[in-house]
Amino acid sequence: MSFRLEEGEIIPVNKPYRWTSFDVVNYVRNIARSQLHIPRLKIGHAGTLDPLATGLLILCTGKMTKNIDQFQELEKEYTGTFKFGATTPSFDLEKEIDQTYPWQHIKQSDLEEVAKKFTGRYLQVPPAFSAIKIGGKRAYKYARNEEEVDLQPKEVNISVFELTRIELPEVDFRIVCSKGTYIRALARDYGRMLRSGAHLTALCRTRIGPLFLKDAWEPEDLKKELMPE
């Protein structure tokens, strides 16, 4: 296919593990500059993925950058793994374990019952290690300096919370949720409701609205497609 980056494209990409969302943006921008001789490509992404997450990231270029807000409003689908019995300050593997908890009392029926309680609308406090702005500064910058931040709860909606594998202390899931839902924060809340602790050990975004991960470009394949013959 032929991309018209300057005019405007919507490009679904499978974000690699440990890449930031801006790494993906810069990857394409650098190809445009060095290989396609486009010095200033207008490009952005629709919805940040944490560095330790993988999966669907939508890039918009040219006039399609006007659609970024529309994509961000769409529901998202994720798969991943929660691990019970321990917490971390970031609620995922970015930080080391800070506390351990018993998990042997948790039964499959408990897991399923509590998952039902989170299905629907609930007030969720975002993680301190997040990109939310507080006083013009990202929350994670305060958190990494061990500064206290006052994060207010926000209403989110989880329309599907399915447990796909239960091998305690690990549980795999599939979640469909609204914009602004933090799966890491759900790990925190899920652990607390089960009188234990939990953190996120794997996360993949598989869908944004009508766009699916299976149709996304791997970065190397996208580079080959973009390169001039």
C-alpha positions in Angstrom: 0.0 0.0 0.0 1.1 3.6 -0.4 1.0 5.9 2.6 0.4 9.6 2.2 1.8 10.7 5.5 1.7 14.5 4.8 -1.8 14.4 3.6 -3.1 12.3 6.4 -3.1 8.7 7.5 -4.4 6.6 10.4 -1.8 3.9 11.2 -2.4 1.1 13.8 0.8 -0.1 15.3 1.7 -2.9 17.7 3.7 -1.0 20.4 6.7 -3.1 21.5 7.5 -3.9 25.1 9.4 -1.1 26.9 8.8 1.4 24.0 7.0 4.5 25.1 4.1 5.7 23.0 6.2 8.7 21.9 9.0 6.2 20.9 6.6 4.9 18.3 5.7 8.4 17.1 9.4 9.3 16.9 10.2 6.1 15.0 7.8 7.1 12.2 8.8 10.7 12.3 12.5 9.8 11.9 11.7 7.6 8.9 9.8 10.4 7.4 12.6 12.9 7.9 15.6 10.7 7.0 14.1 8.5 4.3 11.1 10.3 2.9 12.6 13.8 3.2 9.6 15.1 5.1 11.3 17.5 7.6 8.3 18.3 9.8 5.7 15.6 9.8 2.5 16.4 11.7 2.0 13.2 13.8 0.5 12.1 17.1 -0.9 9.1 18.9 -4.4 8.5 20.2 -4.1 7.1 23.7 -1.0 6.5 25.7 0.2 3.0 26.5 2.6 2.5 29.4 6.1 1.4 28.5 5.6 -2.1 30.0 2.4 -2.6 28.0 2.2 -3.8 24.4 -0.5 -3.7 21.8 -2.6 -1.4 19.7 -1.5 2.3 19.4 -3.1 4.5 16.8 -0.9 7.0 15.0 -2.5 9.9 13.1 -0.6 12.0 10.6 -1.4 15.2 8.6 -5.0 16.2 8.7 -6.0 13.0 10.4 -4.5 14.3 13.6 -7.8 16.1 14.0 -9.3 12.7 14.8 -7.1 12.0 17.8 -9.7 13.1 20.3 -12.4 11.0 18.7 -10.2 7.9 18.9 -9.4 8.6 22.6 -13.1 8.6 23.4 -13.6 5.1 22.1 -13.8 2.1 24.4 -10.7 -0.1 24.8 -10.1 -3.8 25.2 -7.2 -5.3 27.1 -5.8 -8.7 28.0 -3.2 -9.3 30.7 -2.3 -10.8 34.0 -2.8 -9.8 37.7 -0.5 -11.3 40.3 -1.9 -11.5 43.9 0.1 -11.5 47.1 2.3 -8.5 46.5 2.0 -4.8 45.6 4.4 -2.3 44.0 4.3 1.6 44.2 3.5 1.7 40.4 1.0 -1.1 40.6 3.0 -2.9 37.8 6.5 -4.1 37.3 8.0 -0.7 36.8 8.8 -0.6 40.5 10.0 -3.3 42.9 7.6 -5.1 45.3 7.0 -3.0 48.4 4.6 -5.2 50.4 3.5 -8.9 50.4 0.2 -10.3 51.4 -1.5 -13.7 51.9 -3.4 -14.9 48.9 -4.1 -18.6 49.7 -7.5 -17.7 51.1 -8.7 -16.5 47.7 -11.1 -18.9 45.9 -12.2 -18.9 42.3 -15.7 -18.0 43.3 -14.3 -15.0 45.2 -12.4 -13.8 42.1 -15.5 -14.1 40.0 -17.8 -12.4 42.5 -15.5 -9.4 43.0 -15.0 -9.1 39.2 -18.7 -8.7 38.9 -18.6 -5.8 41.5 -16.2 -3.9 39.3 -18.3 -4.4 36.2 -20.2 -1.2 35.4 -19.4 2.3 36.7 -17.1 2.8 39.6 -14.9 5.6 41.0 -11.3 4.9 40.4 -8.3 6.8 41.9 -5.6 7.0 39.1 -2.1 5.8 39.9 0.5 8.3 41.1 2.7 6.9 38.4 0.5 8.2 35.6 0.6 10.9 32.9 -2.2 12.9 34.5 -1.3 16.6 34.9 -1.3 18.2 38.3 -0.5 21.9 38.3 0.9 21.6 34.7 3.2 18.7 35.7 2.8 15.0 35.0 1.9 13.0 38.1 4.6 10.4 37.5 7.3 13.2 37.8 6.1 13.9 41.4 5.9 10.2 42.2 9.4 9.5 40.9 10.7 12.2 43.2 8.7 10.6 46.0 6.5 13.7 46.3 2.9 13.4 47.5 0.2 14.0 44.9 -3.5 14.5 45.5 -5.3 12.4 42.8 -9.1 12.7 42.7 -11.2 9.7 41.9 -12.8 9.6 38.4 -15.8 7.6 37.2 -14.9 4.9 34.8 -16.9 2.2 33.1 -15.9 -1.5 32.8 -18.4 -3.2 30.5 -16.6 -6.6 30.4 -14.3 -8.1 33.1 -13.7 -11.7 32.1 -11.3 -14.1 33.9 -9.6 -16.2 31.2 -7.1 -18.2 33.3 -7.0 -18.7 37.1 -3.8 -20.2 38.4 -3.3 -18.4 41.7 -1.5 -16.3 42.5 -1.9 -15.4 38.8 -5.1 -14.5 37.0 -5.4 -13.7 33.3 -8.2 -11.3 32.2 -10.0 -9.7 29.3 -11.4 -6.2 30.0 -13.4 -3.8 27.9 -13.5 -0.4 29.4 -14.1 3.3 28.9 -11.5 6.1 28.3 -9.5 6.9 31.4 -9.6 3.5 33.0 -6.3 2.4 34.5 -5.9 -1.3 34.5 -3.0 -0.9 37.0 -5.4 0.9 39.4 -7.9 -1.9 38.9 -5.2 -4.4 40.0 -4.8 -2.4 43.2 -8.5 -2.2 43.9 -9.1 -5.9 43.0 -6.4 -7.0 45.4 -7.8 -4.9 48.2 -11.4 -6.2 47.7 -10.0 -9.7 48.0 -8.2 -8.8 51.3 -4.8 -9.2 49.7 -2.7 -7.2 47.3 -2.2 -7.4 43.6 -0.2 -5.8 40.8 -0.2 -5.9 37.0 2.5 -8.2 35.4 1.4 -8.1 31.8 -0.9 -5.9 29.7 -1.8 -5.8 26.0 -4.3 -3.5 24.3 -6.2 -5.6 21.7 -8.8 -3.1 20.5 -9.7 0.6 20.3 -13.3 1.0 19.1 -13.5 -0.7 15.6 -9.7 -1.1 15.3 -8.1 -4.4 16.3 -4.5 -5.4 17.2 -4.6 -8.2 14.6 -4.6 -5.5 11.9 -1.8 -3.4 13.4 1.7 -3.0 11.8 4.8 -4.3 13.5 7.3 -1.4 13.5 9.8 -3.2 11.3 7.1 -4.1 8.7 5.8 -0.5 8.8 9.4 0.8 8.2 9.8 -1.5 5.1 6.4 -0.3 3.8 7.3 3.3 4.2 10.8 3.1 2.7 11.1 4.3 -0.9 12.0 1.7 -3.4 
